[in-house]
Amino acid sequence: MKSRRYSFIKVGLLLPAFWLAAGCSTIDDDLSDCGNTYELNYQLRLVTNMTTELKTQLTTMTEVSVANALTMHLKDIFTDFAHDVDLSFYDTEGNLGRLQHDQHIMDANQSSYTLTLPMRKYMHLAIANIAYNNVVSLTNDEYSPSSVLQQADGQLTDGKEILTSHTTGLFTARQPMEVLSGVDQTFNVHLYMANSAATLVLDTKGHAFSDIKVYTTGFADAFYVRDSTYVYSETPPLVIAERVATDSKLLCFCSVNFPSRDAMPASVKTRAQGDASLWQFKVYLTKTDGTITETILDIDEPLKAGDLKIIKGELDDEGAVRPYNSTVGVSVTLNWNDAGKYETPL
């Protein structure tokens, strides 16, 4: 059974009662006589298999060096530190529009804020670490059903959409809440990770090459916050797997993206019937003679939110990747140059 690590950020958000009396109508008024308070405790929960994956997949002295480099590379992804929080409170009737919106820079393990809310039922949506994510943005958030973490469009090259990796670990929560009159209340809001990471570790076996590019594909394009659902396109973009600097002979490439599907749709055939996998690595190795070898690695194990998946393999004489895991499917195209090239966007 896969073990998971839990880390917590606790943010105390005090919500003084909103009364219809003039003395309790705005955030700037004296609220000392307004009675009850409403407290929201935010817990950012990093539920991940990262430690287990690193310890079980990267075990030799050389591999441990790669594990250390990968841990540093992902320090802003698998984190229990919230830089920023975006808090929205929505109506639960009518058009389900937003009634109050607050954004704060935390840069700490805990902080406290004060604001006023009318006594009523709410749908509360919270997002952490969105401000500095260059690939994903929060859009259509004026109404709770349409609030979505939307991945940016990639750069089109030879008919293929190419996207850079996510730059932060994203966390979200949804919490129905009812603010009552005359009652001290505490609401506990748990934020969980919405993206994940995929890593390819390669032993070159001494084979010379002039260039290598690695991509992942097969992941969601968007995440609807209220319903906690992912959206998948028929032609998902290629996500650039960045090369991780290591002090060993092993090569390491890592992408950060939304999760894969948990299973293929019923309308899609199984691989035994000749179809594709849940997600893929695509490797393009340029040999010293200028020819390019394409290797596609098919992975049937879902990449879930909060998880890290490591695939290991080696290069053969033709520049193809040979995975060590026998469950990973492989297809190789030699002299792939004739099919066109993918250029990594700057």
N, C-alpha and C positions, 0 to 999 in steps of 0.2 A: 504494500500500500504506500502511495506517495505521501511523504510527510510534508507539512506546510508550516510556514513560520508566520506568526501573528505579531505585528507591531502596531502601536497606537499613537495617534495624535489626539489629544483631548482639548477642545476649544470651548470655553464657557461663553455662551452668547446669552446675555441677560435681556429679557424682553419685558419691560414694565407694562402693566395693563393699560390698555387704551380705553379711556372713559369718555362718555359723551359730554361730561361736564367741561366747561371751558378751561379749567385748570389742568386738564390732562389731554389736550388735543394735539400737541405737537412735541417733537423730540426736544425742543429748546425750552419747554416750560418746566416749572418746578413740579417734579413728580413725587415729592416726598409724602404727599397725602393720598396717593392714588391706590394704595393697598397692595394687592398681590403682585408677585413677579412670576415670569415664565422663563425657565432656563432651558436652553438647547445645548446639549453636550455632544460635540462632534468628535467622532473617532475615525481617523483615517486608518483603515485596516489593510495592511500589506499582506495579502494571503497569496503566497507564492511557493513554487517548488524549486526556486533558484538554488538554494543551498544544497538540496538533495541532488539536483541535476549536475551541479558542478562536482560534487564529491563522488558520484557514481560514474560519470562519463569521463572525467579528466583526473586520472589517478596516478600516472607515472610522474617522475620528477619533471620531465619536460612539459607534460600536460598541466601540471600544477602551476607552472610559470604562466601558461596560457590562461588558466583559470583566474589567476591574480590580475592579469591584464584585462580580462573580460569583465571581472567584477568592477574594476575602476572605470571601464568604458560605460558600464550600465549604472553608474552610481546615481545619476539623475533620473533613472527610469524606475528601478526597483528601490524605492526610497520610502522612508516613513517621515518625510519632511515636506510640509506644504508651504510652497512659496506664496501662492495666492488662492483665494476662495471666492467663488461667485455664488451668491445666495438669492434664490427667487422664491416668492410666495404667491401662489396662484389661487384664483377662485375655483371652487369645486362645482359651481353651477353656471348656467348661462354659456358664454363663449370661452370659459376656462382661461380667461386672460390673467396677466400678471398684475398683482396688486401692490407688490413691493419688491424692490431689487436693491441688493447691497453687494459691493465688491470691496475686498480688503486685501492688502499685502500683509502676510503673516511673517514670513521669514523666521519662524520660530516653531517650537514644539507646541506652544499653547499661547492663546491670547484671548482677550475679552472685548466684546463690543456691546453697545446698548442701542436699541431702537424701539420704536413703538409699533404695535400692531393692533388693529381692531379685533374685538372678540368675535370669532367666527371660525368656520372650518377652512382649512387650507390644504393644498398640495404643495409641499415644499421640495424643491429640487436644488441640489448643491453640487458644484463642480470644483475640483481642486487642480491646480497646476496647468491651467489653460493659457495663462497670459503669455508665456514664453515658448509655447509650442508653435513652431513655424509651419507645421504641416496640417494641423487640425485646429478648427475654430468652432466656437459655439454660435450657432445661427438659428434663426426663426424661433427665438426664445421668448417672444411676446406672449405666447400661449403654451400651456404645458404639453399638449399632445404633440406639438411640432418642434419642441426644443430638441436640437440635435447637435451632436459633435460630428461635424462634417469634414472629411478629409479633402484637402485641396486637389485640384486637377493636376495631373502630372504633365511633363513635357512630352509632346508627341515626337517620336523618332522612328522613321520607317514604319509608320502605322502602329507603333507600340507606345503605350503611355508609361512613362518612367517617373517615379516619385522618390523623393528622399525619405529617409526614416523619420519617424516621430522623434521629437527632441526632448519630451518630458514624459514621465509616467502620469497618466491621467486617472483621476479618481472621481466617482460620481455617487450620488445617493438620491433616493426619492423617499419622502416621508409624509404620509397623511397626518394631519394634526388639527386638533380643535382647541382653540384658545377659549377658555371658560372664564366667566365672571366669578370673583370671590373664591377662587381655588388656586393654591400654589401648585404649579405644574412643572414637571421636568420631562423633556423629550430627548431621547437618545437617537442620534442620527449617525449611521455607519456608512462611510464612504469606501467603496471597493474599486480596485483597479480595472480599467476598461481596455488597456492595450497589453501587448505581450512582445516577446523577442524570440528570434530564431537565429541560430549560430551554426556555421559550417567550419570545421577544423580539418585542415588538410596536411598530410605529410607529402612533400614533393618527391621524396625518394631520390633526390639528387637530379631530377629531370630539369633541364634548362627550359626556360620560356621567357618571352619578352613582355608579356602583359597577361593579366587575368582580371576579369570582371565577374562579380557574383550578384545575383538578384534573387529575391523571393517573390512568390505570387500566390494568389488564391485566398486572399484575406478580405475582410469586410471593408466597405468604403465609408460607412457612417454608423452612428450609434444614437438611437432615440433614448433620451435620458429618462423620461417618465415611465416608459414601458420596458426599459432595459432590454432593448432588442437591437440586433445588428442588421445592416442592410448589405446585401452582396450583389455585385453586378455580374452580368454574364461574362464580361471580359475584364477581370480585375487587373489593375496596373501592375507593372513590375516595380518592386521596392528595392532600392539600392541597398545591398548589404555592405556596410562600410568595413574597410580593412582595419582590424584592431592591431595596434602596434604591440609586438611581443619581442622578448629577448631570446626566443628559441627558434629552431629551424621550422617549426610548424607555422602554417598560415592560418589566420583566424578572420572570419568575416561575420558580421552581425547586422541584422535588420531589426528595427522596432516598428510595429504595425498593430493594427487591430487583429483580433483572433480569426482563425479559420472557422469554417462550418464544423459543427459537431459530427455531422454525417452528410453524405451526399443525398440530394433530393431523390425521391422515389422515381422521378422521371429520368434520372441519369443511370446508365448501366454501371455494373461493377467492372473492376479492372479485368476480371476473368472473362468478361464479355467484350473487353477491348476499350475500356474508357480510362478517364483520368482520375487523379487522386484528390485528397482534400486540399493539399497545398504542395508547393514545389520550390526547390532550389534550381536556378538556371545558371550554369557556369560557362563562361566563354574564355577559353585559354588560347592566347596567341603564341604559337611556337616560334622558334628562332628563324624558321624559314618563311614566316609571315602567314602561314595557314592558321585557321582558327578551328578549334574543336569545341563543339557545343555538347554539354552534358546536362540532361534534365533528370533531377532526382525527385521521384514521386513519393510523398509521405502520406500514409493513410491514417496516422494517429493525429487527432485534432490538436491544434495549438489553441489553448484556452486562455481567457483573460487572466493576467497575472502570472502566466507561466513562461518559462524559458525552455526551449528545446535545442539540444546540441546533437548535430549529425557529424560523425567523423568518417574520414576516408583517406584515400591516397591517390596520387596520380600514376597513370600507367605510361607506357612508352609512346602512346598516341596523344597524350595530353588529356585523356578522359579521366573523370573522377570515378573511383571504385569505392563505394561505401562499405564500411565494415558491418553495418546492420543489414542482415539478409532480408528484412521486411521492407527495405527501401527499394523501390523500383528504379531502374536505370535505363535511359535511352541516350544513345550517343550519335552525333552527326559529325563525321570528319569533313574537313574542307568546307566548313560552314560559311566561309567568305562569300560563296556564291549566293547565299540566301539573304545577304545584307548584314549590317552591323548595328549594334546598339551603342550609342554614344551616351556616356554618363553626363547629365546636365550639371552645370556648375552651380 
